[in-house]
Amino acid sequence: MSVRRVALLTAGGFAPCLSSAVGGLIERYTEIAPEVEIIAYQHGYHGLLTGTKVVVDDEARRRAGILHRFGGSPIGNSRVKLTNAKDLVERGLVKEGENPLAVAAEQLRTDGVDVLHTIGGDDTNTTAADLAAYLEENGYHLTVVGLPKTIDNDIVPIRQSLGAWTAAEEASEFAQNVLGEHRSGPRQLIVHEVMGRHCGWLTAAAAKSYRGWLDTQEWVPSIGLSKERWDIHAVFLPELKIDIAAEAERLRGVMDTVGNVNIFLSEGAGVPEIIAELEAKGEVVERDPFGHVRLDEINPGKWFAEQFAELIGAEKVMVQKSGYFSRSSRANAQDLRLIQSMTDLAVQSAFEGTSGVIGHDEENEDRLRAIEFPRIAGGKAFDITQDWFGDLMSGIGQDVVAAEKAAH
């Protein structure tokens, strides 16, 4: 396939891969096809709708490797849903009566884009597929090659999303400081809230990483520096049914014995129960343009802390969220290797004219390939039956085998 101009965009929330993935794509095109022009839409679909873009010039090509050292996104993100015309009109991104897909598609046509690389989650990539389909119907062929970005690791059927490994490692590092607060007062309850709307993978992986760190430390129990006080005493995920009364009884025993309780909480755990409670009080639960509940406003960490504080006799309560600390980090070595393999294949797929999202296909022997857009979906549940997770939960006194999967 003849490729003259490619466009890049990053969208959705940040993950520790965006800057590196942009750098990797620029490096690969420069290496094998320096004649291909590269542009980047600013702030994702926001820039595509407004025609705001930058040209990747010679200096950016020469210095693209520097992008691997940083987190965030050099070309900017935003949360824009192209099928939510009402929201886009209110934000001034399209005019009343305009079809946002048509506006975006026309911009791609005007800019002469042959290949669009999208770096984002399921919404970002499936929206790109909708754009390609619209253009095809209107006589303009566009190859769309996406890269999977989500710290939740919840894209179907992709085994490992870019940035998730780093986010888990960073959440562990965050906890290494926050959980040190357990001696800042007697009978302290600390809730470490981790991102993960539908999927508990990140919370589980962060807890595993943290406990791995614990195992490398030395302790002085006689003075009060004990592994038991620094340990994780509970892990709550969306995939697990939480019996608050039973857990409170168990954690009360931990508090009475150890003197503090540390909880790792996935922000999506217990959300249906929280929503039901709020709506029963007549409160309106706010949602974003994608229809997702605004978790910051319902504050799951605070809700869980309030549920447990009195039941376990906590005298001091602290809720800390590691999400923004984790998601804006630079990619670690493990993610950098994954990013390189995916960006290399993304460029190859572009020249072959093969659209799809690059990833290890769990339904196709874990092969790294361009996965067809209709098969891409969000909200993949974390498999709580995995041995490593069972070992983690058994180690902190929770029996995952007996845990009932949540109805939601």
C-alpha atoms as one frame of an Amber mdcrd trajectory, in Angstrom:
protein
   0.000   0.000   0.000   1.236   3.488  -0.837   1.545   5.628   2.295   2.294
   9.323   1.918   0.967  10.863   5.124   0.142   9.356   8.501  -1.570  10.982
  11.466  -1.168  10.211  15.148  -3.507  10.912  18.037  -3.692   9.938  21.707
  -7.021   9.958  23.510  -8.792   9.136  26.748  -7.044   9.163  30.099  -3.279
   9.062  30.399  -1.284   5.837  30.704   2.485   5.330  31.068   2.958   4.547
  27.384   1.605   7.436  25.368   4.757   9.510  25.020   6.858   6.437  24.292
   4.365   5.047  21.759   4.352   8.375  19.892   8.146   8.351  19.939   8.275
   4.733  18.805   6.012   5.321  15.814   8.019   8.369  14.726  11.284   6.436
  15.088  10.031   3.455  13.081   8.663   5.515  10.191  11.861   7.571  10.112
  13.925   4.387  10.068  12.179   2.548   7.243  10.296   5.256   5.306  11.631
   8.739   6.066   9.727  10.146   3.098   6.370   9.530   4.824   4.954  12.727
   6.299   3.725  12.560   9.887   1.226  14.886  11.534  -0.208  14.742  15.035
  -3.665  15.955  16.036  -3.556  17.887  19.282  -5.599  16.558  22.197  -6.942
  13.547  20.331 -10.334  13.784  18.670 -10.660  17.348  19.979  -7.858  18.368
  17.606  -9.257  16.276  14.778 -12.614  18.061  15.008 -11.001  21.497  15.161
  -8.215  20.771  12.670  -5.555  21.556  15.271  -2.380  19.670  14.426   1.402
  19.830  14.303   3.781  18.527  11.660   6.473  16.170  12.923   9.509  17.980
  11.555  13.125  16.895  11.132  14.083  17.930  14.642  11.221  15.911  16.156
  12.288  12.914  14.073  15.903  13.191  15.231  14.955  13.598  18.867  12.004
  11.213  19.032  13.914   8.891  21.351  13.675  11.500  24.108   9.935  10.837
  24.289  10.648   7.427  25.861  11.944   9.204  28.969   8.667  10.956  29.764
   5.126  10.184  30.803   2.012  12.038  29.726   1.421  12.727  26.048   3.390
  15.330  24.060   0.510  15.686  21.616  -2.215  15.916  24.250  -5.331  13.958
  25.179  -9.005  14.692  25.730 -12.204  12.759  26.358 -14.289  13.240  23.235
 -16.976  10.822  22.088 -17.728  11.430  18.413 -21.160   9.812  18.610 -22.292
  12.154  21.416 -23.274  15.104  19.215 -25.137  16.914  22.002 -22.023  17.081
  24.185 -19.842  18.214  21.273 -22.257  20.984  20.320 -22.293  22.204  23.931
 -18.482  22.238  23.938 -18.354  24.167  20.678 -16.537  21.408  18.790 -19.241
  20.980  16.142 -22.198  23.050  15.027 -25.822  22.213  15.663 -27.005  19.673
  13.105 -23.517  18.537  12.099 -22.553  14.865  12.226 -19.297  14.738  14.262
 -18.154  11.642  12.373 -18.572  13.529   9.113 -16.670  16.559  10.455 -13.777
  14.366  11.623 -13.752  12.318   8.430 -13.708  15.450   6.273 -10.736  16.776
   8.239  -8.830  13.547   7.570  -9.717  13.833   3.889  -8.658  17.497   3.768
  -5.357  16.659   5.439  -4.707  13.828   2.969  -4.211  11.219   5.674  -3.651
   7.658   4.430  -3.068   6.026   7.824  -4.430   7.030  11.215  -2.670   5.700
  14.318  -4.825   5.924  17.427  -3.361   5.268  20.853  -6.127   4.720  23.374
  -8.632   2.351  24.900 -11.618   0.591  23.378 -13.638   3.804  22.875 -10.729
   5.523  21.118 -10.032   2.638  18.773 -13.593   1.636  17.912 -14.371   5.295
  17.171 -11.445   5.276  14.746 -12.959   2.224  13.075 -16.267   4.110  12.720
 -14.378   6.939  11.022 -12.705   4.547   8.591 -16.047   2.921   7.754 -17.644
   6.325   7.145 -14.827   7.361   4.816 -14.937   4.053   2.931 -18.646   4.540
   2.313 -17.834   7.962   0.909 -15.088   6.851  -1.460 -11.999   7.505   0.674
  -9.867   4.624   1.913  -8.221   5.057   5.313  -6.166   2.463   7.152  -6.548
   2.708  10.919  -4.030   1.000  13.179  -4.600   1.378  16.887  -2.448   0.729
  19.920  -4.099  -0.454  23.167  -3.705   1.981  26.048  -5.303   1.370  29.423
  -3.828   0.988  32.879  -6.782  -1.239  33.810  -5.667  -3.905  31.308  -9.320
  -4.413  30.403  -9.487  -4.488  26.587 -11.062  -7.572  24.993  -9.340  -9.716
  23.612  -5.907  -8.175  24.294  -3.686  -9.980  26.794  -1.664  -6.954  27.918
  -2.429  -3.281  27.384   0.368  -0.766  27.067   1.194   1.042  30.307  -0.524
  -1.387  32.690   2.675  -2.998  33.980   4.162   0.416  34.733   0.987   1.635
  36.420   1.004  -1.361  38.775   4.643  -0.776  39.660   3.994   2.927  40.286
   0.932   2.198  42.450   3.134  -0.083  44.532   5.718   2.669  44.958   2.958
   5.107  45.942   1.785   2.639  48.594   5.291   2.241  49.962   5.069   5.832
  51.164   1.368   6.107  51.958   1.194   2.947  54.054   4.063   4.331  56.121
   1.380   6.596  57.608   0.020   3.678  59.638   1.915   4.893  62.733   0.773
   8.516  62.431  -1.959   7.724  64.952  -3.373   4.797  66.931  -5.810   2.380
  65.258  -5.218   3.792  61.795  -7.259   2.698  58.754  -5.639   3.413  55.374
  -7.526   2.874  52.115  -5.334   2.931  48.999  -7.758   3.527  46.109  -6.456
   2.271  42.756  -7.915   3.010  39.319 -10.043   0.284  37.747 -13.658   1.026
  36.863 -14.698  -2.447  35.726 -11.539  -4.474  36.081  -9.518  -5.268  39.200
  -6.307  -6.270  37.399  -4.415  -3.083  38.281  -5.297  -3.278  41.979  -4.318
  -6.943  42.119  -1.075  -6.398  40.207  -0.202  -3.391  42.384  -0.813  -5.446
  45.519   1.371  -8.246  44.150   4.153  -5.771  43.363   3.871  -4.177  46.808
   4.043  -7.508  48.616   7.045  -8.423  46.483   8.712  -5.263  47.795   7.775
  -6.203  51.371   9.537  -9.546  50.973  12.834  -7.774  50.218  12.809  -5.641
  53.375  14.365  -6.172  56.808  12.379  -5.514  59.986  12.902  -4.556  63.628
   9.731  -5.800  65.361  10.960  -5.010  68.889  10.873  -1.278  68.152   7.595
  -1.499  66.190   8.889  -1.847  62.633   7.071  -5.023  61.637   6.071  -6.570
  58.333   2.586  -7.227  59.718   1.932  -3.510  60.172   3.220  -2.651  56.689
   1.354  -5.503  55.004  -1.872  -5.364  52.983  -4.797  -6.647  55.013  -7.522
  -6.647  52.344  -7.912  -6.356  48.568 -11.327  -5.428  47.144 -12.072  -5.763
  43.413 -15.147  -5.353  41.168 -14.974  -9.085  40.376 -15.307 -10.118  44.029
 -18.451 -10.191  46.103 -17.695  -8.215  49.241 -19.319  -9.324  52.502 -18.772
  -6.156  54.490 -19.936  -7.638  57.795 -17.648 -10.665  57.505 -14.690  -8.596
  56.330 -15.264  -6.072  59.113 -15.153  -8.849  61.680 -11.899 -10.190  60.211
 -10.330  -6.740  59.951 -11.400  -5.881  63.501  -9.225  -8.790  64.583  -6.338
  -7.378  62.533  -6.809  -3.929  64.065  -6.926  -5.328  67.614  -3.830  -7.453
  67.035  -1.617  -5.329  64.766  -2.873  -1.845  65.552  -3.697  -0.720  62.008
  -5.447  -1.883  58.803  -4.300  -1.310  55.204  -6.728  -1.873  52.304  -6.091
  -1.916  48.538  -9.356  -0.929  46.837 -10.208  -0.938  43.150 -12.290   2.182
  42.479 -14.943   0.064  40.765 -15.479  -2.268  43.721 -18.925  -1.921  45.251
 -19.980   0.827  42.824 -23.468  -0.652  42.130 -24.118  -0.684  45.888 -22.925
   2.921  46.229 -25.104   4.062  43.311 -28.134   2.281  44.752 -27.581   3.978
  48.108 -27.219   7.442  46.551 -30.249   7.062  44.283 -32.324   5.774  47.196
 -31.568   9.105  48.881 -32.796  10.926  45.779 -29.330  12.047  44.709 -28.391
  12.316  41.024 -25.408  10.202  39.976 -23.437  12.188  37.423 -22.075  10.506
  34.274 -19.493  11.573  31.679 -20.109  11.876  27.893 -19.341   8.156  27.524
 -22.079   7.253  30.005 -19.580   6.238  32.712 -20.376   7.130  36.309 -18.097
   9.932  37.514 -16.232   7.934  40.132 -14.471  10.972  41.603 -17.849  12.385
  42.563 -19.246   9.263  44.217 -15.843   8.665  45.869 -15.670   4.877  46.439
 -12.639   5.147  48.729 -14.451   7.473  51.123 -17.557   5.274  51.041 -15.611
   2.128  51.951 -13.658   3.952  54.631 -16.907   5.100  56.212 -18.334   1.557
  56.068 -15.366   0.035  57.861 -14.148   2.777  60.220 -16.774   2.315  62.916
 -17.052  -1.457  62.460 -13.334  -2.032  63.062 -12.884   0.676  65.667 -10.606
   2.953  63.661  -9.598   6.177  65.405  -8.006   7.734  62.343  -8.869   7.213
  58.673  -6.877   8.066  55.553  -7.935   7.580  51.905  -5.253   8.072  49.252
  -5.576   7.635  45.471  -2.608   6.560  43.372  -4.268   6.951  39.964  -2.756
  10.194  38.700   0.639   9.332  40.187   0.583   6.046  38.252  -0.994   6.961
  34.957   1.272   9.910  34.139   4.513   8.006  34.760   7.094   7.255  32.098
   7.060   3.654  30.863   9.213   1.097  32.674  11.573  -1.351  30.931   8.912
  -4.050  30.639   6.460  -1.690  28.950   9.161  -0.192  26.716   9.829  -3.638
  25.256   6.117  -4.179  24.660   5.740  -0.715  23.117   8.564  -1.337  20.657
   7.149  -4.660  19.491   3.708  -3.104  19.037   4.840   0.071  17.277   6.992
  -1.963  14.871   4.006  -4.128  13.954   1.727  -1.076  13.758   3.936   0.465
  11.057   4.173  -2.836   9.221   0.377  -3.153   9.300   0.060   0.398   7.977
   2.113  -0.434   4.883   0.189  -3.675   4.403  -3.106  -1.777   4.610  -4.278
  -3.915   7.546  -6.538  -2.109   9.974  -7.007  -3.207  13.571  -5.702  -2.828
  17.103  -2.244  -4.252  17.748  -2.142  -6.727  20.625  -1.563 -10.288  21.757
  -4.831 -11.938  20.754  -6.124 -14.080  23.641  -8.550 -15.806  21.297  -5.843
 -16.597  18.740  -3.060 -18.341  20.690  -1.826 -15.011  22.122  -0.368 -14.043
  18.740   0.733 -10.440  18.334  -1.386  -9.174  15.445  -3.740  -6.470  14.208
  -6.971  -7.515  15.900 -10.147  -6.777  13.969 -12.043  -3.743  15.276 -15.424
  -5.481  15.707 -13.787  -7.784  18.251 -12.470  -4.935  20.399 -14.434  -4.167
  23.559 -13.836  -2.691  26.985 -14.624  -3.864  30.474 -12.754  -7.188  30.341
 -13.022  -8.741  33.791  -9.927  -9.755  35.708  -9.644 -13.537  36.045  -9.641
 -14.052  39.802  -9.029 -17.807  39.431  -5.400 -17.299  38.377  -2.896 -19.008
  40.683  -0.896 -15.861  41.412  -3.991 -14.024  42.580  -5.106 -16.958  44.707
  -1.670 -16.984  46.343  -1.880 -13.225  46.948  -5.288 -13.410  48.599  -4.411
 -16.443  50.698  -1.315 -14.613  51.892  -3.394 -11.746  53.265  -6.070 -13.958
  54.792  -8.725 -13.701  52.083  -9.981 -16.871  50.426 -10.408 -16.107  46.733
 -11.532 -19.644  45.916 -14.587 -19.198  48.113 -15.280 -15.691  46.852 -18.436
 -15.351  44.823 -18.111 -13.438  41.580 -20.079 -10.226  41.757 -23.329 -10.195
  39.830 -22.194  -6.993  38.099
